Amino acid sequence: MHSSLRKLLASGILVLIQFAVNAQEQVTFKIQYLPGKTYKTTSISTVNVEMDFKGDTAKLNQATAAGLKLPMLMEMVQDFSMTTKAGSLRADKRVPVTLTYDKVNLSQKMNGQELPKAGSSSFAGAKIEGSASDDGNCRLIQ
């Protein structure tokens, strides 16, 4: 291998090592609401879980005889959207914010069968009011 190629390869390896080291550093994100702006947030989270049980064979046999299917396959999908409206900057340098849940859907399945909804739609239209400072701190009004 030519010496210039070795140097290039060594430099590339050092760069990769540096990326790996920097990837472990903490990064902090702060939210800043600008006065008079509206923000839309949407999120879809999907969770798939496979659960199996070990232990007392007699109890496991009793549970499976009663209809428990192992392993248990659980699926959960959470889909929501939210609107955040920021008001005018106040004298105390805080911005009033109102968060409104536009859509909140939660679906759950156990071994392929849909489970009853646990009141997820009751959050739709819910509002949270508070204020935010320019350093990312928020206070909720109770």
WOMO-V111940 format. One record per helix or strand. SS is the DSSP state (a for helix, b for strand). FROM is the first residue (numbers start at 1). TO is the last residue. If there is no record, write none. Layout:
<<SS;FROM;TO> <SS;FROM;TO>>
This chain:
<<a;3;22> <b;38;51> <a;57;65> <b;72;89> <b;94;110> <b;113;114> <a;120;123> <b;127;133> <b;138;140>>
